[in-house]
Amino acid sequence: MLPARQTLRQSWVAFTFLAALGALAIAFAASVGAVHVPLSGTLAAFAHGSRGEGDWMSLVVLRVRLPRAIVAYLVGGALAVSGGVLQGVFRNPLAEPGVLGVSNGAALGAVLAIFSGLAARMPAALPLAACAGAVVVTAMLLAIASRGTGGAGTLLLAGVGLANLAAAGTTLTISLALANYDVGRQVLQWLLGGLEARTWAQVAMGTAPILAALALVLSDARKLDAMLLGDATAVAVGVAVVRVRRRLVVATAVLTGIAVAIGGAIGFVGLVAPHVTRRLVGAGHARLLPACFLGGGAFLVVADVVARTLMAPQELRLGVITAVVGAPFFLVLLLRQRPAEVA
């Protein structure tokens, strides 16, 4: 981890690097696919737009690949910020969106929409159901926590219980869905995570709520820093710990719910990105959370390119790629932690 005296100039260098990496990743993602488009053609499409139906390169770039890349960036950024916030809230380096059960709840809502046929009859049903699942789990989490002390341990244990409950509901729904081959295949593909056929509609759907939730967590960044020193210390410096913690949990529910809604069930981004970016900008959340968004977005865009090209023309599931990277990363972190740090 970088020293606490890290200069503002070093932070801006890191931010510039992450932003440039994301821009290059999006440009590269828009150039790569089954139909080759040179980078010069991609940049020309960005600069001038489509010049008609005959301009096939611009159509491929602007209508197919660019929205997919931007959705990947939004989803990766949202999951990374969620992970960074949760690691601070619980003072646990292994925390990530799945710990609270929010991603499990969102997945259950989406699976139910697919299984019931609502997703086929009404395209908006899938993201709405995923968001509803995230909201329901968050409401249950806050209700359970309000009956206890409101401490981080109470929220963490409640999240683990709700995550298992939502996962059981998802497993039951999958078991029932397998009787219908088409529905069962659609459910399993969605649970593995993927960004096929993403359009500007998903970009529009995700941008506003993700940026709003990001602004909310940034407004509490300094308070989250104080909470890292312990609840008693945070209260002593004027932080309403229970209120701030609940507000941050709700914000992460929005970030995770929207990410699951437009990107499917994609794991480990919220674990990997915060740890990597923390080494670049330090532990202060006012710097860490924006860096998480930039780094997580770039990471998922690159992962999506790998998923599309590694075994082309066959496309791998994006969730599989992130798991291949994230699962060993998680195990390394787990082995490095002392028992008290993961309790």
C-alpha positions in Angstrom: 0.0 0.0 0.0 1.3 3.5 -0.8 2.4 5.8 2.0 -0.2 8.2 3.5 1.9 11.2 2.3 1.2 10.3 -1.3 1.2 13.6 -3.2 -1.8 15.0 -5.2 0.4 14.8 -8.3 0.9 11.1 -7.9 -2.9 10.6 -7.5 -3.6 12.5 -10.7 -1.0 10.5 -12.5 -2.8 7.3 -11.4 -6.2 8.7 -12.4 -4.9 9.8 -15.8 -3.4 6.3 -16.3 -6.7 4.6 -15.4 -8.8 6.9 -17.5 -6.5 6.5 -20.5 -6.5 2.7 -20.0 -10.3 2.6 -20.0 -10.5 4.8 -23.1 -8.0 2.6 -24.9 -9.8 -0.6 -23.8 -13.2 0.7 -25.1 -11.6 1.7 -28.5 -9.9 -1.7 -28.7 -13.2 -3.5 -27.8 -15.0 -1.6 -30.6 -12.4 -2.8 -33.1 -12.3 -6.5 -32.2 -14.9 -9.0 -33.2 -16.0 -11.5 -35.8 -15.8 -8.8 -38.4 -12.4 -7.0 -38.4 -12.5 -3.3 -38.2 -9.2 -1.5 -38.2 -8.5 0.9 -35.3 -8.4 3.8 -37.8 -12.0 2.9 -38.8 -13.1 2.7 -35.2 -11.6 6.2 -34.5 -13.2 7.6 -37.6 -16.6 6.2 -36.5 -16.1 7.9 -33.1 -15.2 11.2 -34.7 -17.8 11.3 -37.6 -20.5 8.9 -36.7 -22.3 6.7 -39.3 -22.6 8.1 -42.8 -25.4 5.9 -43.9 -26.4 2.2 -44.2 -23.5 1.6 -46.6 -20.9 2.6 -44.0 -20.9 -0.9 -42.4 -17.8 -0.3 -40.3 -19.4 2.6 -38.5 -22.6 0.7 -38.0 -20.8 -2.3 -36.5 -18.8 0.0 -34.2 -21.5 2.4 -33.1 -24.5 0.1 -32.9 -23.1 -3.2 -31.8 -19.7 -3.0 -30.2 -19.5 0.5 -28.6 -22.7 0.1 -26.5 -21.5 -3.3 -25.4 -18.1 -1.9 -24.3 -19.8 1.0 -22.5 -22.1 -1.3 -20.6 -19.1 -3.4 -19.6 -17.4 -0.2 -18.3 -20.4 0.8 -16.3 -21.0 -2.6 -14.8 -17.3 -3.0 -14.0 -17.1 0.4 -12.4 -20.3 -0.1 -10.4 -19.2 -3.5 -9.0 -15.7 -2.2 -8.2 -17.1 0.8 -6.3 -19.5 -1.5 -4.4 -16.6 -3.7 -3.4 -14.5 -0.7 -2.3 -17.3 0.6 -0.1 -18.1 -2.7 1.5 -14.5 -3.4 2.3 -14.5 -0.1 4.2 -17.8 -0.5 5.9 -17.0 -4.0 7.2 -13.3 -3.3 7.6 -12.8 -6.6 5.9 -10.5 -6.9 2.8 -12.5 -9.9 1.6 -15.9 -8.1 1.5 -17.5 -7.6 -1.9 -21.1 -7.1 -3.2 -22.1 -10.8 -2.8 -21.5 -10.6 1.0 -24.6 -8.6 1.6 -26.7 -10.8 -0.6 -27.6 -7.9 -2.8 -26.2 -9.5 -6.0 -27.9 -12.8 -5.0 -31.2 -11.0 -4.6 -30.8 -9.3 -7.9 -30.0 -12.6 -9.6 -33.0 -14.2 -8.0 -35.3 -11.5 -9.3 -34.0 -11.7 -12.8 -34.2 -15.5 -12.8 -37.8 -15.3 -11.7 -38.6 -12.9 -14.5 -37.0 -15.3 -17.0 -38.7 -18.4 -15.6 -42.2 -16.7 -15.5 -41.9 -15.6 -19.1 -42.1 -11.9 -18.2 -38.7 -11.2 -19.6 -39.8 -12.7 -23.0 -43.0 -10.7 -23.1 -41.6 -7.4 -21.8 -37.9 -6.7 -22.2 -37.9 -4.2 -19.4 -39.0 -6.9 -17.0 -35.6 -8.4 -16.6 -33.8 -5.3 -15.3 -36.8 -4.2 -13.2 -37.0 -7.6 -11.6 -33.2 -7.6 -10.9 -33.4 -4.2 -9.3 -36.5 -5.3 -7.3 -34.6 -8.3 -6.0 -31.7 -6.1 -4.9 -34.1 -3.6 -3.2 -36.0 -6.4 -1.4 -32.8 -8.0 0.0 -31.5 -4.6 1.1 -34.8 -3.8 2.9 -34.7 -7.1 4.7 -31.0 -6.5 5.6 -31.7 -3.1 7.1 -34.8 -4.5 9.0 -32.7 -7.3 10.5 -29.8 -4.9 11.4 -32.2 -2.4 13.0 -33.2 -5.1 15.6 -29.5 -5.5 16.6 -26.8 -3.2 17.6 -26.3 -1.8 14.1 -22.6 -2.8 14.1 -20.7 -4.1 11.1 -20.8 -7.6 12.4 -24.6 -7.6 12.6 -24.9 -6.4 9.0 -22.3 -8.9 7.8 -23.9 -11.9 9.3 -27.4 -10.8 8.1 -25.9 -10.4 4.6 -24.5 -13.9 4.6 -27.8 -15.3 5.7 -29.8 -13.4 3.1 -27.2 -14.4 0.4 -27.7 -18.0 1.2 -31.5 -17.6 1.2 -31.5 -15.9 -2.2 -29.1 -18.5 -3.6 -31.5 -21.3 -2.5 -34.4 -19.6 -4.2 -32.3 -19.3 -7.4 -31.3 -22.9 -7.3 -34.9 -24.0 -6.9 -36.0 -21.8 -9.8 -33.2 -23.3 -12.0 -34.3 -26.8 -11.1 -37.8 -26.0 -12.2 -36.6 -24.2 -15.3 -34.6 -27.1 -16.6 -37.8 -28.9 -17.5 -38.1 -26.3 -20.4 -34.8 -26.5 -22.3 -35.0 -23.0 -23.8 -35.9 -21.3 -20.5 -33.3 -23.3 -18.6 -30.5 -22.5 -21.0 -31.4 -18.8 -20.9 -31.4 -18.8 -17.1 -28.0 -20.6 -16.9 -26.4 -18.3 -19.5 -27.6 -15.2 -17.7 -26.3 -16.5 -14.4 -22.9 -17.0 -15.9 -22.8 -13.3 -16.9 -22.5 -11.9 -20.4 -23.0 -8.8 -22.5 -24.4 -10.1 -25.7 -26.8 -7.9 -27.7 -26.4 -4.9 -25.4 -27.6 -1.6 -26.9 -27.8 2.0 -26.1 -31.0 1.3 -24.2 -28.9 -0.5 -21.5 -26.4 2.3 -21.5 -29.2 4.8 -20.9 -30.7 2.6 -18.2 -27.5 2.2 -16.3 -25.7 5.5 -16.5 -27.9 7.8 -14.4 -28.5 5.5 -11.4 -24.9 4.3 -11.3 -23.5 7.9 -11.4 -26.1 9.0 -8.8 -25.1 6.2 -6.4 -21.4 7.0 -7.0 -22.0 10.6 -6.1 -23.7 9.4 -2.9 -20.9 7.2 -1.7 -18.3 9.9 -2.6 -20.2 12.4 -0.4 -19.6 10.0 2.5 -16.0 9.1 1.6 -14.4 11.1 4.5 -16.9 9.6 7.0 -16.0 6.1 5.7 -12.4 6.9 6.4 -13.2 7.7 10.0 -15.2 4.5 10.3 -12.1 2.5 9.4 -10.7 3.6 12.8 -13.7 2.0 14.6 -17.2 2.9 15.4 -16.4 4.6 18.7 -13.7 6.8 17.1 -16.0 7.7 14.3 -18.8 8.7 16.7 -16.3 10.8 18.7 -15.5 12.9 15.6 -19.1 13.4 14.8 -20.0 10.6 12.4 -23.5 9.2 12.7 -22.2 5.7 12.1 -25.4 3.7 11.8 -27.0 6.2 9.5 -23.9 6.5 7.3 -23.5 2.7 7.2 -27.1 2.2 6.1 -26.8 4.9 3.5 -23.7 3.3 2.0 -25.4 -0.1 2.0 -28.3 1.3 0.1 -26.0 2.9 -2.4 -24.1 -0.3 -3.0 -27.5 -2.1 -3.4 -28.3 0.4 -6.2 -24.9 -0.1 -7.8 -25.0 -3.8 -7.6 -28.6 -4.2 -8.6 -28.2 -2.1 -11.8 -25.0 -3.8 -12.6 -26.6 -7.2 -12.4 -29.6 -6.0 -14.3 -27.7 -4.9 -17.4 -24.8 -7.3 -17.2 -25.9 -10.5 -15.6 -24.3 -12.2 -12.6 -20.6 -11.3 -12.8 -18.4 -12.0 -9.8 -15.1 -10.9 -8.3 -14.8 -7.5 -9.9 -15.7 -5.9 -6.6 -12.8 -7.8 -5.0 -10.0 -7.5 -7.5 -10.4 -3.8 -8.6 -10.3 -2.2 -5.1 -7.2 -4.0 -4.1 -5.4 -3.1 -7.3 -6.4 0.5 -7.3 -5.7 0.9 -3.6 -2.0 0.3 -4.4 -2.1 3.2 -7.0 -4.0 5.9 -5.1 -3.9 4.9 -1.4 -6.6 4.0 1.1 -8.4 7.3 1.3 -11.9 6.7 -0.1 -12.2 10.1 -1.7 -9.5 8.9 -4.1 -10.0 5.2 -3.9 -13.7 5.1 -5.0 -13.3 7.1 -8.3 -10.2 5.0 -9.0 -12.2 1.9 -8.4 -14.8 3.0 -11.0 -12.1 3.7 -13.6 -10.1 0.6 -12.9 -13.1 -1.7 -12.6 -14.6 -0.4 -15.8 -11.3 -1.0 -17.7 -10.9 -4.4 -16.2 -14.3 -5.6 -17.3 -14.0 -4.2 -20.8 -10.7 -6.1 -21.2 -12.3 -9.3 -19.8 -15.2 -9.0 -22.2 -12.8 -8.7 -25.1 -11.0 -11.9 -23.9 -14.4 -13.6 -23.6 -15.2 -12.7 -27.2 -11.9 -13.6 -28.8 -10.1 -16.3 -26.8 -12.0 -19.2 -28.4 -13.5 -17.3 -31.4 -15.9 -17.8 -33.1 -17.3 -19.3 -29.9 -17.9 -16.8 -27.2 -17.0 -17.6 -23.6 -19.2 -16.4 -20.7 -17.9 -13.2 -19.1 -18.6 -14.5 -15.6 -16.2 -17.4 -16.3 -13.4 -15.0 -17.3 -13.7 -12.9 -14.2 -13.9 -16.0 -12.0 -10.7 -17.4 -13.5 -9.0 -14.1 -12.5 -10.9 -13.5 -9.2 -11.0 -16.9 -7.6 -7.2 -17.3 -7.3 -7.0 -13.6 -6.2 -9.5 -14.3 -3.4 -7.6 -17.4 -2.3 -4.3 -15.5 -2.2 -5.9 -12.7 -0.1 -7.5 -15.3 2.2 -4.2 -17.0 2.9 -2.5 -13.7 3.6 -5.1 -12.6 6.2 -4.7 -13.2 9.9 -7.7 -14.9 11.6 -8.8 -11.7 13.3 -8.9 -9.9 10.0 -11.5 -12.2 8.4 -13.7 -12.8 11.4 
